[in-house]
Amino acid sequence: MSRSEAKRTRIICQAMDLFRAQGFQNTTVQQIADACEMSKGAFYLYFVSKQEIVRAIFEYQSDTMVQSLEAIRSRKDLTPRQKFQAHVAYQFDEMGKQQSLTLMLLNDAGYKLDEATMLMAQKLHADWVNLFEKFVIDLYGQSFRPRLPDLTLIVMGTINELYSQMLLHGLAIEGQDAGKFITDLADDLAQEFLARRTPFLDISHIPTPEQLETQMEQQLKDRALLQLEHLRNKANDFNDEEIIADLRATLDLLADAINAPAPNPILIQALLANLKNLPSLQGGRRELANLYKVKLL
């Protein structure tokens, strides 16, 4: 993790602590900056607004849980059944820890379910399903794959409903209890109910994690190019021909970087630094930095 990424993660973690302690509405950007021992201006080098941190929190929580679940799956001291049970138990323990923060953010943060957010949610869900199915195949073997979508539908539907009960009604569920219950349910389904039925669910139309990743990359590029077009339009407002020429050269290089098969955030960060002394361009500069999760220099 780079120094910039470490600082961004620290902002996310300190914001979560403050939101838990005093709520989203009562937490100011200045308080988050103070907790991170940075200036308010430095905060805006990483995030456009306090609301933008909410999206980052959900991504951070999901990424952290996926890493922990992958670690469970790679353990050599557990049987496939023990791994399956442990991964369910971990999920419920983490859900219990995060449920008050999640509910508060959904209620108070005014988080918008725009196209980018919905696509992110689809990608996170696909990642979770993909990881769950790996645990199932580890447990029941490759021969179970034709019935995998049906088992995933029933078991993950049960997990989601239990989580809804925790979130909406304060239901307390111990991770170990949930792990045993879900594992027993999966066994019964795999060995009895699904074993005597033909596969029900057709998932051929559902995008894979890889397809959703490609869609997210294209959406990111489209949003970045839209911001770049706004910057190009503002370039015409300057009267100094030398400034205009330098600005257009920088924007052309930015366009090349954004359109690259694998955009380099460090290169984009460096090019955005060339615009720091032009006040009218700061809004677009911050938006581009936020899209590529880089600190403004």
NORPE-V971485 format. One line per field, one symbol per residue. ss: DSSP state (H for helix, E for strand, C for the rest). psi: psi as a letter, one per 20 degrees, with the letter a starting at -180 (. if undefined). burial: + if it has 24 or more other ideal C-beta (glycine too) atoms within 12 Angstrom, else -. Layout:
BEGIN
ss: ???
psi: ???
burial: ???
END
This chain:
BEGIN
ss: CCHHHHHHHHHHHHHHHHHHHHCCCCCCHHHHHHHCCCCHHHHCCCCCCHHHHHHHHHHHHHHHHHHHHHHHHCCCCCCHHHHHHHHHHHHHHHHHHHHHHHHHHHHHCCCCCCHHHHHHHHHHHHHHHHHHHHHHHHHHCHHHHHHHHHHHHHHHHHHHHHHHHHHHHCCCCCHHHHHHHHHHHHHHHHHHHHHHCCCCCCCCCCCCHHHHHHHHHHHHHHHHHHHHHHHHHHHCCCCCHHHHHHHHHHHHHHHHHHHCCCCCHHHHHHHHHCCCCCHHHHHHHHHHHHHCCCCCC
psi: prhghhhghgggghgggggghjqghiprhhhggghjlrrhhhgiihqhrhhhhgghggggggggggghhhhghipijqrhghggghhgggghghghhihhggggghhhikppmagggghgggggghgggggghghghhgirhiihhjghgggggghhgghgghghgghjkppppggggggghggggggghhfghhjqqpgpojhipqrhghhggghgggggghghghhhghghihiiqiohgggggghgghghgggghiqhnpohhgggghhhijhjnhijhghghgghhhjlqqp.
burial: ------++++++++++-++----+--+-+-+++-++-+---++++++++++++++++++++++-++--+--++------+--++++++++++++++-++-++-++---+-+----++-++-+++++++++++++++++++---+--++++++++++-+++-++--++-----+-+--++--++-+++-++---+-----------------+---++-+++-+++-++--++-++-----------++-++-+++-++----+-+--++-+++++--+--+--+++++++++++++-
END
